[in-house]
């Protein structure tokens, strides 16, 4: 583990992130909100100054990172997300948020969780809400993926950093060079964001709201400038547009890029994960629509629209709400809870366990039945006609086991602290899965503000662990990981 590699990469990212923090000032100037200039200039100076300081006190950095080790890549990613999360929360301090609330809101934004501590939206200016949504948008595709795409210094080490940030079951590149892959992913991400902005404006949403909601949608984040989320716009066309783009945000962006460049929708039909993702959404939405129509007296079209909206919102871990589903019956909440346990596709902006892990986990489980009957038989597990290696299957099972183990620990501790099992269960699942809203006092129209400081710290840690996909985080607790040399 070489300290100068870590310091050089982290410092470089903080310097450029500090420049990005200045963007909300443009909104403040348009809004004649001169007070909001100070929060973002201050945060920018801190980020840039810290970046230069880290690089200055470290040994001379390498010209490139061509021999970056996997451990170093993991630590750079973990440190980047941790430090950037803290920096993201700095502007909120100027708007009266306590340090713990500012940290919580910052982590929730950059990890695209969308859990908020805000209770009165009317006291905050547009620059404040723009930063909340922009931070989600930056985190949606990935901070590291962004800087691999734009910084030549990180291009050589792109592979180690790219897959350390998004350690899915399979390493998928859409171009031979990882930097080109990162650029391609950001191109499809930006294009979809701009397209959604246009559609929302044409549907009657104010331009500022369209920008913020598009940022949050494509990031699968869920922050909205409207205190009632998407329900507050009371517009079925807007809800329909957001349904489409939430679905795309929860699908694999690399797959979408291939579909666009090849002009072949047949790639979707051939992709096992996308097919399962589509059928989960379709079947659970139909069941939920049936329940809403029979038990909540929604019309046929309203039942379909609200069912699709909430199922897609939760499975993609976006967390928007077209209705206050806390008021729905227990049958609907069971379906929503099930979606919390699945998450989006690998390579998407969504969090959670991921559809492909669920798919391969079931394939592995059902393979064990004939394997028990025929111990000598060779029964490979395939994904899209390719054999999945034993190492990948082992990693998937370890991930699922660790995911639920950490979730259980969090549930027990929070339930004990808050004296509320509902808060413990849904608060944990909503944060470790980067979803946002839960049930009870953490419902879609509620806030996390009333929770204790200790609970907020635990949930903040859940959000970071969930975004880093657990294993890259836990591996840092192994003593063999920490061996530094200058």
NUKOL-402977 format. One record per residue (C-alpha): residue number from 1; x, y, z. Coordinates in Angstrom, 2 decimals, decimal comma. Example, Ala and Ser with C-alpha at 12.3 -4.5 7.8 and 13.67 -1.06 7.14 Angstrom:
+-----+---------+---------+---------+
! num !      xx !      yy !      zz !
+-----+---------+---------+---------+
!   1 !   12,30 !   -4,50 !    7,80 !
!   2 !   13,67 !   -1,06 !    7,14 !
+-----+---------+---------+---------+
END
This chain:
+-----+---------+---------+---------+
! num !      xx !      yy !      zz !
+-----+---------+---------+---------+
!   1 !    0,00 !    0,00 !    0,00 !
!   2 !    1,70 !    3,18 !   -1,20 !
!   3 !    0,73 !    6,33 !    0,60 !
!   4 !    1,72 !    8,66 !   -2,23 !
!   5 !   -0,62 !    6,88 !   -4,67 !
!   6 !   -3,54 !    7,24 !   -2,25 !
!   7 !   -2,83 !   10,87 !   -1,42 !
!   8 !   -2,25 !   11,85 !   -5,05 !
!   9 !   -5,49 !   10,33 !   -6,34 !
!  10 !   -7,65 !   11,52 !   -3,43 !
!  11 !   -6,19 !   15,02 !   -3,56 !
!  12 !   -6,75 !   15,27 !   -7,30 !
!  13 !  -10,39 !   14,20 !   -7,00 !
!  14 !  -11,04 !   16,67 !   -4,16 !
!  15 !   -9,61 !   19,55 !   -6,19 !
!  16 !  -11,89 !   18,90 !   -9,13 !
!  17 !  -14,88 !   18,13 !   -6,90 !
!  18 !  -14,30 !   21,52 !   -5,28 !
!  19 !  -14,71 !   23,14 !   -8,69 !
!  20 !  -18,01 !   21,31 !   -9,25 !
!  21 !  -19,34 !   22,59 !   -5,92 !
!  22 !  -19,36 !   26,11 !   -7,39 !
!  23 !  -22,19 !   25,24 !   -9,83 !
!  24 !  -25,09 !   26,07 !   -7,44 !
!  25 !  -23,76 !   29,64 !   -7,30 !
!  26 !  -25,05 !   30,08 !  -10,86 !
!  27 !  -28,55 !   29,19 !   -9,62 !
!  28 !  -28,15 !   31,55 !   -6,67 !
!  29 !  -27,19 !   34,44 !   -8,97 !
!  30 !  -30,17 !   33,83 !  -11,26 !
!  31 !  -32,41 !   33,72 !   -8,19 !
!  32 !  -30,75 !   36,87 !   -6,74 !
!  33 !  -30,01 !   34,79 !   -3,65 !
!  34 !  -26,66 !   36,32 !   -2,76 !
!  35 !  -26,53 !   34,62 !    0,66 !
!  36 !  -26,16 !   31,21 !   -1,04 !
!  37 !  -22,86 !   32,24 !   -2,63 !
!  38 !  -21,04 !   31,89 !    0,69 !
!  39 !  -21,94 !   28,24 !    1,48 !
!  40 !  -20,72 !   26,90 !   -1,84 !
!  41 !  -17,62 !   29,07 !   -2,09 !
!  42 !  -16,68 !   27,95 !    1,42 !
!  43 !  -17,22 !   24,27 !    0,63 !
!  44 !  -15,30 !   24,68 !   -2,61 !
!  45 !  -12,33 !   26,32 !   -0,87 !
!  46 !  -12,28 !   23,57 !    1,76 !
!  47 !  -12,39 !   20,80 !   -0,86 !
!  48 !   -9,75 !   22,36 !   -3,12 !
!  49 !   -7,55 !   23,37 !   -0,18 !
!  50 !   -7,75 !   19,90 !    1,34 !
!  51 !   -6,93 !   18,37 !   -2,03 !
!  52 !   -3,81 !   20,49 !   -2,48 !
!  53 !   -2,78 !   19,92 !    1,15 !
!  54 !   -3,03 !   16,14 !    0,82 !
!  55 !   -0,94 !   16,19 !   -2,34 !
!  56 !    1,58 !   18,64 !   -0,84 !
!  57 !    2,34 !   16,71 !    2,36 !
!  58 !    2,65 !   13,36 !    0,56 !
!  59 !    5,76 !   12,16 !   -1,28 !
!  60 !    5,94 !   13,19 !   -4,95 !
!  61 !    2,98 !   11,57 !   -6,76 !
!  62 !    3,52 !    9,22 !   -9,69 !
!  63 !    3,12 !   10,52 !  -13,21 !
!  64 !    0,46 !    7,87 !  -13,73 !
!  65 !   -1,02 !    4,95 !  -11,83 !
!  66 !   -0,17 !    2,14 !  -14,21 !
!  67 !    0,83 !   -0,25 !  -11,43 !
!  68 !   -2,01 !    0,54 !   -9,03 !
!  69 !   -2,83 !   -2,49 !   -6,89 !
!  70 !   -6,36 !   -3,71 !   -6,22 !
!  71 !   -6,05 !   -2,92 !   -2,50 !
!  72 !   -4,99 !    0,62 !   -3,32 !
!  73 !   -7,90 !    0,99 !   -5,71 !
!  74 !  -10,34 !   -0,17 !   -3,04 !
!  75 !   -8,95 !    2,25 !   -0,48 !
!  76 !   -8,95 !    5,18 !   -2,90 !
!  77 !  -12,62 !    4,51 !   -3,69 !
!  78 !  -13,61 !    4,14 !   -0,02 !
!  79 !  -11,70 !    7,27 !    1,05 !
!  80 !  -13,09 !    9,25 !   -1,87 !
!  81 !  -16,70 !    8,41 !   -1,06 !
!  82 !  -16,20 !    9,08 !    2,65 !
!  83 !  -14,43 !   12,43 !    2,26 !
!  84 !  -16,65 !   13,61 !   -0,62 !
!  85 !  -19,75 !   12,75 !    1,47 !
!  86 !  -18,48 !   14,98 !    4,27 !
!  87 !  -17,65 !   17,81 !    1,85 !
!  88 !  -21,09 !   17,47 !    0,24 !
!  89 !  -22,70 !   18,24 !    3,59 !
!  90 !  -20,67 !   21,41 !    4,30 !
!  91 !  -23,00 !   23,86 !    2,46 !
!  92 !  -25,97 !   22,64 !    4,51 !
!  93 !  -24,32 !   23,97 !    7,69 !
!  94 !  -24,89 !   27,51 !    6,43 !
!  95 !  -28,64 !   26,91 !    6,19 !
!  96 !  -29,10 !   26,07 !    9,86 !
!  97 !  -28,69 !   22,29 !    9,76 !
!  98 !  -26,84 !   20,76 !   12,68 !
!  99 !  -23,53 !   19,00 !   11,88 !
! 100 !  -25,08 !   15,53 !   12,12 !
! 101 !  -28,07 !   16,55 !    9,98 !
! 102 !  -25,79 !   18,19 !    7,40 !
! 103 !  -23,66 !   15,03 !    7,28 !
! 104 !  -26,75 !   12,83 !    6,98 !
! 105 !  -28,21 !   14,94 !    4,15 !
! 106 !  -24,83 !   15,05 !    2,39 !
! 107 !  -24,29 !   11,29 !    2,55 !
! 108 !  -27,90 !   10,65 !    1,55 !
! 109 !  -27,42 !   12,86 !   -1,48 !
! 110 !  -24,09 !   11,63 !   -2,83 !
! 111 !  -24,99 !    7,95 !   -2,22 !
! 112 !  -28,34 !    8,55 !   -4,00 !
! 113 !  -30,29 !    7,29 !   -0,99 !
! 114 !  -32,76 !   10,16 !   -0,81 !
! 115 !  -33,52 !    9,88 !    2,92 !
! 116 !  -33,98 !   13,42 !    4,19 !
! 117 !  -34,03 !   15,22 !    7,51 !
! 118 !  -35,88 !   18,25 !    6,07 !
! 119 !  -39,25 !   19,06 !    7,60 !
! 120 !  -39,99 !   22,54 !    6,20 !
! 121 !  -38,97 !   22,97 !    2,58 !
! 122 !  -40,19 !   26,57 !    2,39 !
! 123 !  -37,23 !   27,99 !    4,33 !
! 124 !  -34,58 !   26,88 !    1,82 !
! 125 !  -33,64 !   28,63 !   -1,47 !
! 126 !  -33,32 !   27,11 !   -4,96 !
! 127 !  -29,52 !   26,79 !   -4,75 !
! 128 !  -29,98 !   24,51 !   -1,73 !
! 129 !  -32,32 !   22,15 !   -3,61 !
! 130 !  -30,19 !   22,30 !   -6,75 !
! 131 !  -27,18 !   21,07 !   -4,77 !
! 132 !  -29,21 !   18,23 !   -3,21 !
! 133 !  -30,24 !   16,95 !   -6,64 !
! 134 !  -26,90 !   17,67 !   -8,33 !
! 135 !  -25,02 !   15,74 !   -5,64 !
! 136 !  -27,31 !   12,78 !   -6,30 !
! 137 !  -26,72 !   13,02 !  -10,02 !
! 138 !  -22,94 !   13,03 !   -9,51 !
! 139 !  -23,17 !    9,99 !   -7,24 !
! 140 !  -25,63 !    8,12 !   -9,47 !
! 141 !  -23,15 !    7,12 !  -12,15 !
! 142 !  -20,30 !    7,19 !   -9,63 !
! 143 !  -17,76 !    9,76 !   -8,48 !
! 144 !  -14,84 !    7,60 !   -9,55 !
! 145 !  -16,40 !    6,78 !  -12,94 !
! 146 !  -16,78 !   10,52 !  -13,51 !
! 147 !  -13,16 !   11,31 !  -12,78 !
! 148 !  -11,86 !    8,30 !  -14,68 !
! 149 !  -13,73 !    9,74 !  -17,67 !
! 150 !  -12,45 !   13,32 !  -17,37 !
! 151 !   -8,99 !   13,07 !  -15,78 !
! 152 !   -6,16 !   11,77 !  -17,98 !
! 153 !   -4,06 !   11,08 !  -14,86 !
! 154 !   -6,49 !    8,35 !  -13,78 !
! 155 !   -6,95 !    6,81 !  -17,22 !
! 156 !   -4,21 !    4,18 !  -16,85 !
! 157 !   -5,47 !    3,01 !  -13,46 !
! 158 !   -9,07 !    3,19 !  -14,63 !
! 159 !   -9,76 !   -0,53 !  -14,45 !
! 160 !   -8,78 !   -0,91 !  -10,79 !
! 161 !  -10,76 !    2,17 !   -9,74 !
! 162 !  -13,71 !    1,51 !  -12,05 !
! 163 !  -14,42 !   -1,97 !  -10,76 !
! 164 !  -13,52 !   -1,09 !   -7,16 !
! 165 !  -16,35 !    1,45 !   -7,20 !
! 166 !  -18,87 !   -0,82 !   -8,92 !
! 167 !  -17,89 !   -4,37 !   -7,89 !
! 168 !  -20,73 !   -6,18 !   -9,61 !
! 169 !  -20,82 !   -9,94 !  -10,19 !
! 170 !  -19,27 !   -9,51 !  -13,63 !
! 171 !  -16,81 !   -6,97 !  -14,98 !
! 172 !  -18,49 !   -5,48 !  -18,03 !
! 173 !  -16,75 !   -3,12 !  -20,42 !
! 174 !  -18,35 !   -1,73 !  -23,57 !
! 175 !  -15,08 !   -0,52 !  -25,08 !
! 176 !  -11,53 !   -1,95 !  -24,87 !
! 177 !  -10,35 !    0,99 !  -22,72 !
! 178 !  -11,98 !    1,60 !  -19,33 !
! 179 !  -11,71 !    5,37 !  -19,73 !
! 180 !  -13,68 !    5,12 !  -22,98 !
! 181 !  -16,22 !    2,92 !  -21,18 !
! 182 !  -16,62 !    5,53 !  -18,42 !
! 183 !  -17,07 !    8,25 !  -21,05 !
! 184 !  -19,66 !    6,17 !  -22,90 !
! 185 !  -21,63 !    5,53 !  -19,70 !
! 186 !  -21,64 !    9,22 !  -18,84 !
! 187 !  -22,75 !   10,08 !  -22,36 !
! 188 !  -25,86 !    7,88 !  -22,11 !
! 189 !  -26,47 !    9,17 !  -18,57 !
! 190 !  -26,30 !   12,82 !  -19,62 !
! 191 !  -28,41 !   12,23 !  -22,73 !
! 192 !  -31,21 !   10,56 !  -20,76 !
! 193 !  -31,10 !   13,34 !  -18,15 !
! 194 !  -31,45 !   16,09 !  -20,76 !
! 195 !  -34,22 !   14,16 !  -22,52 !
! 196 !  -36,19 !   13,83 !  -19,29 !
! 197 !  -35,77 !   17,55 !  -18,54 !
! 198 !  -37,28 !   18,38 !  -21,93 !
! 199 !  -40,24 !   16,03 !  -21,50 !
! 200 !  -41,00 !   17,27 !  -17,98 !
! 201 !  -40,97 !   20,91 !  -19,10 !
! 202 !  -43,30 !   20,08 !  -22,02 !
! 203 !  -45,58 !   18,27 !  -19,53 !
! 204 !  -45,95 !   21,48 !  -17,50 !
! 205 !  -43,32 !   21,14 !  -14,78 !
! 206 !  -41,41 !   24,36 !  -13,92 !
! 207 !  -37,94 !   24,40 !  -15,48 !
! 208 !  -36,08 !   24,44 !  -12,16 !
! 209 !  -38,13 !   21,51 !  -10,82 !
! 210 !  -37,63 !   19,63 !  -14,10 !
! 211 !  -33,86 !   19,98 !  -13,77 !
! 212 !  -33,77 !   18,87 !  -10,12 !
! 213 !  -36,20 !   15,98 !  -10,58 !
! 214 !  -34,36 !   14,77 !  -13,69 !
! 215 !  -31,05 !   14,77 !  -11,81 !
! 216 !  -32,64 !   12,74 !   -9,02 !
! 217 !  -34,51 !   10,36 !  -11,34 !
! 218 !  -31,56 !    9,26 !  -13,48 !
! 219 !  -29,45 !    8,94 !  -10,32 !
! 220 !  -32,17 !    6,77 !   -8,73 !
! 221 !  -31,91 !    9,23 !   -5,86 !
! 222 !  -35,35 !   10,57 !   -5,03 !
! 223 !  -34,64 !   14,10 !   -3,78 !
! 224 !  -37,27 !   16,51 !   -5,10 !
! 225 !  -37,69 !   20,26 !   -4,50 !
! 226 !  -41,37 !   19,54 !   -3,88 !
! 227 !  -42,08 !   18,61 !   -0,22 !
! 228 !  -44,69 !   16,07 !   -1,38 !
! 229 !  -42,33 !   14,44 !   -3,88 !
! 230 !  -43,88 !   13,81 !   -7,31 !
! 231 !  -47,35 !   13,60 !   -5,77 !
! 232 !  -47,12 !   17,34 !   -5,18 !
! 233 !  -47,33 !   18,12 !   -8,92 !
! 234 !  -50,69 !   16,33 !   -9,27 !
! 235 !  -50,00 !   15,61 !  -12,94 !
! 236 !  -50,49 !   12,12 !  -14,41 !
! 237 !  -48,37 !   12,92 !  -17,49 !
! 238 !  -45,43 !   13,96 !  -15,30 !
! 239 !  -45,78 !   10,74 !  -13,31 !
! 240 !  -45,81 !    8,68 !  -16,51 !
! 241 !  -42,64 !   10,37 !  -17,80 !
! 242 !  -40,86 !    9,76 !  -14,51 !
! 243 !  -41,99 !    6,10 !  -14,53 !
! 244 !  -40,21 !    5,59 !  -17,87 !
! 245 !  -36,98 !    7,27 !  -16,81 !
! 246 !  -36,91 !    5,58 !  -13,39 !
! 247 !  -37,17 !    2,26 !  -15,19 !
! 248 !  -34,23 !    3,23 !  -17,40 !
! 249 !  -32,23 !    4,40 !  -14,37 !
! 250 !  -32,68 !    0,96 !  -12,84 !
! 251 !  -31,53 !   -0,87 !  -15,99 !
! 252 !  -27,91 !   -1,53 !  -16,94 !
! 253 !  -26,50 !    1,62 !  -18,60 !
! 254 !  -23,89 !   -0,40 !  -20,50 !
! 255 !  -26,68 !   -2,51 !  -21,97 !
! 256 !  -28,61 !    0,64 !  -22,91 !
! 257 !  -25,51 !    2,06 !  -24,61 !
! 258 !  -25,14 !   -1,13 !  -26,65 !
! 259 !  -28,82 !   -0,98 !  -27,65 !
! 260 !  -28,49 !    2,63 !  -28,80 !
! 261 !  -25,22 !    2,15 !  -30,69 !
! 262 !  -26,28 !   -1,13 !  -32,32 !
! 263 !  -29,90 !    0,03 !  -32,83 !
! 264 !  -31,07 !   -3,40 !  -31,78 !
! 265 !  -33,77 !   -3,88 !  -29,14 !
! 266 !  -33,13 !   -7,60 !  -29,47 !
! 267 !  -30,23 !   -7,18 !  -27,03 !
! 268 !  -32,78 !   -6,56 !  -24,29 !
! 269 !  -34,60 !   -9,80 !  -25,06 !
! 270 !  -31,34 !  -11,74 !  -24,91 !
! 271 !  -30,20 !  -10,27 !  -21,61 !
! 272 !  -31,27 !  -12,50 !  -18,70 !
! 273 !  -31,00 !   -9,81 !  -16,03 !
! 274 !  -33,08 !   -7,28 !  -18,01 !
! 275 !  -35,77 !   -9,88 !  -18,69 !
! 276 !  -36,04 !  -10,73 !  -14,99 !
! 277 !  -36,03 !   -7,03 !  -14,08 !
! 278 !  -38,84 !   -6,39 !  -16,58 !
! 279 !  -40,97 !   -9,32 !  -15,42 !
! 280 !  -40,55 !   -8,50 !  -11,73 !
! 281 !  -41,76 !   -4,96 !  -12,41 !
! 282 !  -44,61 !   -6,17 !  -14,62 !
! 283 !  -45,94 !   -8,90 !  -12,33 !
! 284 !  -45,66 !   -7,04 !   -9,03 !
! 285 !  -47,17 !   -3,90 !  -10,59 !
! 286 !  -50,17 !   -5,87 !  -11,84 !
! 287 !  -50,69 !   -7,43 !   -8,40 !
! 288 !  -50,34 !   -4,05 !   -6,68 !
! 289 !  -52,73 !   -2,44 !   -9,19 !
! 290 !  -55,29 !   -5,13 !   -8,43 !
! 291 !  -54,98 !   -4,50 !   -4,69 !
! 292 !  -55,23 !   -0,72 !   -5,14 !
! 293 !  -58,30 !   -1,05 !   -7,32 !
! 294 !  -60,12 !   -3,46 !   -5,02 !
! 295 !  -59,16 !   -2,12 !   -1,60 !
! 296 !  -58,41 !    1,57 !   -2,16 !
! 297 !  -61,03 !    2,38 !   -4,81 !
! 298 !  -58,58 !    3,81 !   -7,36 !
! 299 !  -59,81 !    3,89 !  -10,94 !
! 300 !  -58,35 !    1,34 !  -13,39 !
! 301 !  -55,86 !    3,77 !  -14,96 !
! 302 !  -54,90 !    5,33 !  -11,62 !
! 303 !  -54,32 !    1,87 !  -10,13 !
! 304 !  -52,01 !    0,94 !  -13,00 !
! 305 !  -50,12 !    4,25 !  -12,89 !
! 306 !  -49,60 !    4,37 !   -9,12 !
! 307 !  -48,68 !    0,69 !   -8,99 !
! 308 !  -46,09 !    1,07 !  -11,74 !
! 309 !  -44,75 !    4,24 !  -10,19 !
! 310 !  -44,23 !    2,85 !   -6,70 !
! 311 !  -42,94 !   -0,57 !   -7,75 !
! 312 !  -40,40 !    0,96 !  -10,14 !
! 313 !  -39,51 !    3,71 !   -7,66 !
! 314 !  -38,66 !    1,20 !   -4,93 !
! 315 !  -37,02 !   -1,57 !   -6,97 !
! 316 !  -34,76 !    1,01 !   -8,67 !
! 317 !  -34,15 !    2,53 !   -5,19 !
! 318 !  -35,23 !    5,97 !   -6,46 !
! 319 !  -37,65 !    6,60 !   -3,62 !
! 320 !  -40,04 !    9,04 !   -5,31 !
! 321 !  -43,71 !    8,84 !   -4,33 !
! 322 !  -46,81 !    9,49 !   -6,41 !
! 323 !  -48,97 !    8,66 !   -3,38 !
! 324 !  -48,38 !    8,41 !    0,35 !
! 325 !  -48,08 !    4,61 !    0,42 !
! 326 !  -47,84 !    4,73 !    4,21 !
! 327 !  -51,65 !    5,09 !    4,07 !
! 328 !  -52,04 !    1,90 !    2,01 !
! 329 !  -52,92 !   -1,48 !    3,51 !
! 330 !  -50,51 !   -4,19 !    4,64 !
! 331 !  -50,75 !   -6,19 !    1,38 !
! 332 !  -49,35 !   -3,28 !   -0,64 !
! 333 !  -46,57 !   -2,73 !    1,89 !
! 334 !  -45,51 !   -6,37 !    1,62 !
! 335 !  -45,02 !   -5,92 !   -2,13 !
! 336 !  -43,08 !   -2,70 !   -1,61 !
! 337 !  -40,93 !   -4,36 !    1,06 !
! 338 !  -40,15 !   -7,18 !   -1,37 !
! 339 !  -38,92 !   -4,61 !   -3,92 !
! 340 !  -36,66 !   -3,12 !   -1,24 !
! 341 !  -34,92 !   -6,48 !   -0,95 !
! 342 !  -34,14 !   -6,74 !   -4,69 !
! 343 !  -32,79 !   -3,44 !   -5,99 !
! 344 !  -31,90 !   -2,35 !   -9,52 !
! 345 !  -29,80 !   -3,98 !  -12,21 !
! 346 !  -26,03 !   -4,26 !  -12,08 !
! 347 !  -24,45 !   -1,33 !  -13,89 !
! 348 !  -27,43 !    0,91 !  -13,14 !
! 349 !  -27,85 !    3,85 !  -10,80 !
! 350 !  -29,94 !    1,67 !   -8,49 !
! 351 !  -28,74 !    0,25 !   -5,20 !
! 352 !  -29,75 !   -2,84 !   -3,25 !
! 353 !  -28,70 !   -6,44 !   -3,78 !
! 354 !  -29,17 !   -6,16 !   -7,58 !
! 355 !  -31,34 !   -8,26 !   -9,87 !
! 356 !  -28,44 !  -10,27 !  -11,32 !
! 357 !  -27,34 !  -11,41 !   -7,86 !
! 358 !  -30,89 !  -12,52 !   -7,08 !
! 359 !  -31,02 !  -14,37 !  -10,39 !
! 360 !  -27,70 !  -16,17 !   -9,93 !
! 361 !  -28,45 !  -16,84 !   -6,27 !
! 362 !  -31,64 !  -18,72 !   -7,23 !
! 363 !  -29,84 !  -20,52 !  -10,04 !
! 364 !  -27,21 !  -21,69 !   -7,54 !
! 365 !  -29,86 !  -22,76 !   -5,03 !
! 366 !  -31,87 !  -24,78 !   -7,55 !
! 367 !  -28,69 !  -26,32 !   -8,96 !
! 368 !  -27,97 !  -27,86 !   -5,57 !
! 369 !  -31,01 !  -30,17 !   -5,77 !
! 370 !  -29,88 !  -32,22 !   -8,81 !
! 371 !  -26,26 !  -31,84 !   -7,64 !
! 372 !  -27,19 !  -33,62 !   -4,42 !
! 373 !  -28,83 !  -36,44 !   -6,37 !
! 374 !  -25,91 !  -36,67 !   -8,81 !
! 375 !  -22,75 !  -35,63 !   -6,92 !
! 376 !  -20,44 !  -36,42 !   -9,85 !
! 377 !  -22,47 !  -34,50 !  -12,43 !
! 378 !  -21,05 !  -31,29 !  -13,89 !
! 379 !  -23,89 !  -28,78 !  -13,80 !
! 380 !  -22,59 !  -25,36 !  -14,77 !
! 381 !  -24,59 !  -22,21 !  -14,06 !
! 382 !  -24,93 !  -19,96 !  -17,08 !
! 383 !  -25,80 !  -16,31 !  -17,56 !
! 384 !  -26,56 !  -15,21 !  -21,13 !
! 385 !  -25,08 !  -18,49 !  -22,44 !
! 386 !  -21,81 !  -17,92 !  -20,58 !
! 387 !  -20,70 !  -20,16 !  -17,73 !
! 388 !  -20,47 !  -18,28 !  -14,44 !
! 389 !  -17,29 !  -19,16 !  -12,58 !
! 390 !  -17,30 !  -20,64 !   -9,11 !
! 391 !  -15,44 !  -17,58 !   -7,79 !
! 392 !  -18,22 !  -15,25 !   -8,94 !
! 393 !  -20,91 !  -17,47 !   -7,41 !
! 394 !  -18,96 !  -17,57 !   -4,15 !
! 395 !  -18,72 !  -13,77 !   -4,13 !
! 396 !  -22,46 !  -13,44 !   -4,77 !
! 397 !  -23,39 !  -15,77 !   -1,91 !
! 398 !  -20,94 !  -13,99 !    0,39 !
! 399 !  -22,40 !  -10,62 !   -0,59 !
! 400 !  -25,99 !  -11,71 !    0,09 !
! 401 !  -25,03 !  -13,27 !    3,42 !
! 402 !  -23,07 !  -10,18 !    4,52 !
! 403 !  -25,85 !   -7,87 !    3,30 !
! 404 !  -28,47 !   -9,51 !    5,49 !
! 405 !  -26,06 !   -9,98 !    8,41 !
! 406 !  -25,20 !   -6,29 !    8,52 !
! 407 !  -28,85 !   -5,40 !    7,99 !
! 408 !  -29,87 !   -7,61 !   10,91 !
! 409 !  -27,27 !   -6,05 !   13,20 !
! 410 !  -28,44 !   -2,58 !   12,21 !
! 411 !  -32,10 !   -3,52 !   12,70 !
! 412 !  -31,48 !   -4,83 !   16,21 !
! 413 !  -29,42 !   -1,82 !   17,33 !
! 414 !  -31,77 !    0,81 !   15,86 !
! 415 !  -34,92 !   -0,95 !   17,10 !
! 416 !  -33,39 !   -0,96 !   20,59 !
! 417 !  -32,35 !    2,71 !   20,44 !
! 418 !  -35,61 !    4,01 !   18,96 !
! 419 !  -37,89 !    1,51 !   20,75 !
! 420 !  -39,58 !    0,98 !   17,38 !
! 421 !  -39,12 !   -2,18 !   15,29 !
! 422 !  -40,70 !   -0,55 !   12,23 !
! 423 !  -38,07 !    2,19 !   12,29 !
! 424 !  -35,34 !   -0,39 !   12,77 !
! 425 !  -36,45 !   -2,62 !    9,90 !
! 426 !  -37,50 !   -0,11 !    7,25 !
! 427 !  -34,89 !    2,49 !    8,22 !
! 428 !  -32,15 !   -0,09 !    7,79 !
! 429 !  -33,46 !   -1,52 !    4,52 !
! 430 !  -34,11 !    1,96 !    3,12 !
! 431 !  -30,57 !    3,14 !    3,85 !
! 432 !  -28,42 !    0,08 !    3,24 !
! 433 !  -30,33 !   -0,37 !   -0,03 !
! 434 !  -30,00 !    3,37 !   -0,85 !
! 435 !  -33,78 !    3,62 !   -1,21 !
! 436 !  -34,81 !    6,56 !    1,02 !
! 437 !  -38,39 !    6,26 !    2,32 !
! 438 !  -39,54 !    3,50 !    4,62 !
! 439 !  -42,73 !    2,88 !    6,60 !
! 440 !  -44,20 !    4,31 !    9,79 !
! 441 !  -42,56 !    7,54 !   10,88 !
! 442 !  -40,09 !    7,16 !    7,99 !
! 443 !  -42,83 !    7,07 !    5,33 !
! 444 !  -42,56 !    8,88 !    1,96 !
! 445 !  -44,05 !   12,11 !    3,30 !
! 446 !  -42,08 !   12,00 !    6,55 !
! 447 !  -38,53 !   12,78 !    7,66 !
! 448 !  -35,60 !   11,17 !    9,46 !
! 449 !  -35,12 !   14,31 !   11,56 !
! 450 !  -36,75 !   12,96 !   14,73 !
! 451 !  -34,31 !   10,06 !   15,06 !
! 452 !  -31,53 !   10,12 !   17,64 !
! 453 !  -27,99 !   11,17 !   16,75 !
! 454 !  -26,69 !    7,61 !   17,19 !
! 455 !  -29,35 !    6,26 !   14,84 !
! 456 !  -28,51 !    8,87 !   12,22 !
! 457 !  -24,83 !    7,92 !   12,44 !
! 458 !  -25,68 !    4,23 !   11,97 !
! 459 !  -27,98 !    4,96 !    9,05 !
! 460 !  -25,35 !    7,23 !    7,48 !
! 461 !  -22,85 !    4,38 !    7,72 !
! 462 !  -25,46 !    2,08 !    6,16 !
! 463 !  -25,78 !    4,43 !    3,20 !
! 464 !  -22,03 !    4,45 !    2,60 !
! 465 !  -21,70 !    0,68 !    3,02 !
! 466 !  -24,63 !    0,11 !    0,67 !
! 467 !  -23,15 !    2,40 !   -1,98 !
! 468 !  -19,75 !    0,70 !   -1,74 !
! 469 !  -21,47 !   -2,71 !   -1,97 !
! 470 !  -20,29 !   -4,02 !    1,42 !
! 471 !  -17,30 !   -6,25 !    0,57 !
! 472 !  -14,96 !   -3,41 !   -0,56 !
! 473 !  -15,82 !   -1,73 !    2,74 !
! 474 !  -15,41 !   -4,77 !    4,98 !
! 475 !  -12,14 !   -5,89 !    3,40 !
! 476 !  -10,51 !   -2,80 !    4,93 !
! 477 !  -11,04 !   -4,30 !    8,38 !
! 478 !   -8,69 !   -7,17 !    7,61 !
! 479 !   -5,23 !   -6,62 !    9,09 !
! 480 !   -3,48 !   -7,80 !    5,90 !
! 481 !   -5,08 !   -4,90 !    4,04 !
! 482 !   -3,17 !   -2,27 !    5,98 !
! 483 !    0,41 !   -2,35 !    4,94 !
! 484 !    1,76 !    1,04 !    3,93 !
! 485 !    4,99 !    1,90 !    2,24 !
! 486 !    6,20 !    5,23 !    0,97 !
+-----+---------+---------+---------+
END
